[in-house]
Amino acid sequence: MESIAYAHGSRIVRNRGQINGMGANLLGLSKGMIEDAIALPELLSSYLRRRLGDTLPHMNSRFEILEMVLAEKPPDEKQNGKIILIPGYAASPKHLDKLAYHLGDNVTTHPHFEKRKLTERVLNDAKVLAENITLDGIRVNICAHSRGGLVTLCAMQLLQDWQQDHLISNVFLLSPTSHGLRPEITSIVQQLGIGAIEDLCQRSDAVNYWQRLSSANRAKIHIVSQEGGDGFTSPDHSFVEGSTMFVTPHCGHQKSIRDPSTPFFKLTVDLIKHSVVIPN
């Protein structure tokens, strides 16, 4: 783990005291907002295409192809290194397409996170994810971005309550809203009165829900965050006690998962490939 962090100019955090000045700051917020403003038109366009229905040829996405390939493999080959991608708020798994490409053919996605509505709630999504994992009955790895991290933590809590948490091998949370959005953003979005957004605020029902996670389940969690935070979250609000967190140089909330040249992206790929046993 230390060598991976060092290779990408990052630091490892294993307890909250080690965050030490790497947490939320105004420079990280301003840089993050600029980077995300640049990405906003593409994200909005993508969301509208999904909601209105996209008839373009690329509708047969690489994820659908991956599902068919995985279905044809013997059970023991498709199970060990299966990686489920969970996107953030208003996003789809296609926003993680570049990350999926670099991780290889054992990546899959949950159909629930396509053509979603902005009003969907974190705990509802978590229940769908947990039920799907339980029904499949195979060990999986989860890689989640932003709001998807909070969904994943709540799903882990459900699986723990159902005594099915053995089905989760590793969890990788990328700039997650584990403890909600950073305070500057929370003070704004709370005024909107939208339940789906309030889920992402500090001390919401969703944030409180996963706090009973056992030390064994917390040890499965690897978090990647950015020094100073970004336009939505920060190391302070991403960190989960009992997990391992990597703090990388700043690159923005969206750019971090969409630009393979960033330290955040490179570290994420190396970390997952190092931790997940992918069949030959």
N, C-alpha and C positions, 0 to 999 in steps of 0.2 A: 504493500500500500504506500509506504513512504517513498519508494522509488518512482511510483506512478505520479505521486504529487510533485516530487522534485522535478521530474521530466517536463512538467507543464507549468512550472513556476507557481505552484499552489501550496497551500498549507493545510495540514490536517487538524481538525478540531474534534476532540473526544469528550469535552465537557464545556459548559457554557462560559466558564471563566477564561478559556483559551481564545474566545472570540476577540476580546481585547482590542478595541478600536477598528476591527474589521467589519463591524456591524453597520447598521443604517447610518448614512450620512448624507448631507445635502448634495455633495458632488455626485455620489452614486445615483441619487434620485434624479438630478438634472440630466446626467448622461443617459440614464435609463429612459427618461421621457423622450429625449431626442431620438434615440435609437428606435423606440417603439412607435413614434410618430412617423418615422420613415417607413416602417413595416405596415402601418395601419391600412393604407389603401388596398394592399394585396390581401390582408386578412379579411377586410370587409367584403371585397369582391368574392373571395372564396366562400365566405359564409352565405352570401346571397345566392350564389350558384347552387349550393347544396340545398338551401331552403326552397328555391324555385324549381329545382330539377335541372340536372345537367345532362344534355343528350349528346355531348361530345364523345368521340371514340375513347378518350382516356378514362371514361367511367369504369371500364374494366381495369381497375387500378391494380398496382403491383400487390396490394394487400389481398385482393380477391384471388390473384394468381397464387400467392403464397399459401392461402388456405387450401387450394386444390392440391398443391404440391405436398403440403403436410399431410393431407388426408390420404395420399397414396402411399405414404411411408409406413413401415411396420410400427406398431405402437411404441416399442422401446426407443425407436429412433426419433420420433416426433415429440417425446415427452421430456426428456432430461433437460434440454436447453431451451425450452419454449420461453419466449419473451413476449409479454403482452404490453403494448403501448397504450397509455392513457393520456389524452390531450388535456389542455387547460380549458378555461372558460371561453365559450363561443368558438373554440377551435375544433378541428377534426383530426383524426390520426394522420391525415395527409400532410398536416403541418410538421409532422415528425418523419416525413418520407426520407429526407436526406440522412437522418440518423438511422432509420431502418436499413437503408441501402448499405451503410458502413458496418452494420451489425450482421448482415448476411441473411440467409433464407429461413432462419428459425424464428423470425419475427412475425407476430400475428397481431390482430387488433380485435377489439370488442365491438360488434356491430351496433351496440347501443349508443356509441359515441359518434355516429354519423347522423346527419340531419337532425341534430338536437335543437331544442328551443332554449332561448336565453333564460327562461323561467324555471328550468329544471333544477331540483334541489340536490345538494351534496349527499345527504343521507339516502335519498332514493337511488341515486346513481351507485352509491356504495353497496346497497342491498342487491342491485342487479349484478354488479361485479362479483360479489361474494357468492351469490347463488349460482352464477355461471361456473365459477371455479369449483364449487362443491359438486355440481352436477357432472362436470368433466371428470372429477376425481383423480386428476394427475397433478404432479408438482409443477409449479410454474414460477417464473421470475417476472417481476413487474417493473416497467420503466415508465414513470409518470412525470408530466410537466405541470408546474404552477398549481392551479386548482385541482388537477388530476392527482397531485400529491396528497391533498386533503381527502379526496375521495378514496384513495388507496389506504390511507391510515384508518379511515372509518371502516373500510372493508376488512382490513386486518383485525380490527376489534370485533367485528361480527364473526369472522371465522374463529377467532379465539373463543368467543362466547359459545359457538356451536361445536367447539372442540375439533375443528377442521383446519387449524392454523398450520399443521404439518404440510399442507398443500402449497404453502408459500416458501420458496427457497431463498431468494434474494429480492430486495426491493431497492430500486434506484429512483430517488426523488430529485428532480431537476428544478431548482428555484421554487420549491413548494411553498404553499401558504399554510404551513403546518399550524402556526399560531395566528393565522389571519394575515391580512394585508398590512403593510407598514403603516404606522399611525397617521402620516400625512395624507395617505390615500383613504384610509378608513374614515377620517373626519369628513371627507367629501362624499363618499359613496353611501354612508349611513343616511344622508339627507334624502336619498332617492326613494327610500321606502320599498325597495324591491327585495323580497325574501331571498331570491337566488343569489343576490349580491351580498345581503346581510350575512349569509352563510360564510362568506369569506372574511368577515370582520372578526376582530379579537373577541374572545370569550363567547362566540356564537355557540349554538347547540352542537353544530358539526365539530367545531374546534374542541369543545369540552368532551365530545363523545369518545374520542380515541385515547383519552388520558389514562385509561386503565390497562393499556397494553403492557404485557409482561416484559421483563428484562430480556428473555430469550427472543421474543419477537422484535423488540427494539434493536437487538444486536444484528438482525438481518438487514437493517436499513442503512443505506449509503446515500448521503445527501451531497449534491453539488450546488454551491451557491457562489455569489460574487462579492468581492471585497467592496464595501460601501453600499451594497445592495443595488437594486435596479429600480425601474419605475413602479414596481408592484410589491416586491418583497425584499428581504435582506437576510444575512446570516442569523441575526437575532430571532427573526420570525420563522425561519426555515428549520432551525435546529430542533432535533428530538433527543432528549436525554437518553443516553444508552446507545445511540447510533454513532456512526462515524461520518463526519462532514468534511468535505474538501472545499476550500475557499480559493477561487481562482481570480485572476485579474478581471476587471470589469469589462463587459461586452454587450450588455443589454438583455432584457427579458426574452425577446423574440430572436434576436440575432444569435444568441448563445446556442439555440437548438437548430438554427437554419444555416449557419455559416461554418462549414467544416474547417476553416482556417483559424477559428478562435481557440484559445487554450481550454475554454469550457467544453467545447464540442469534442476536441481531441481527448481530453481527460475522461469524459463520459464514455467514449468508445473504448478506450484502453481499460477503464475500470470494469465495464461490463464484460468485456472479453476475458479479462483476468479472473473474474469472479464466477462466471457462468460456464458450466461444462457443456460445450456444444458438440453434438455428435459429428463424427467425420462423414 
